[in-house]
Amino acid sequence: LSLDYKGIKKATRIIAISEATKRDLMHLLAIPDEQISVVYLGVDHTTFRPSFQ
């Protein structure tokens, strides 16, 4: 975890996969709001479902 923490603190921008993750980063690691962007996962599971044959 310490290597991850050091990398996060040095980063100029951080991508979070949800608002909850962003809040956790802000609260637990004191990352400023403006340094974190939220980018949601790119697969819509209601449209793309595995086909069971």
GINOR-V970333 format. One line per field, one symbol per residue. burial: b if it has 24 or more other C-alpha atoms within 12 Angstrom, else e. A space follows every 50 residues. Layout:
BEGIN
burial: ???
END
This chain:
BEGIN
burial: eeeeeeebeeeeebeeeeeeebeebeeeeebeeeebeeeeeeeeeeeeee eee
END
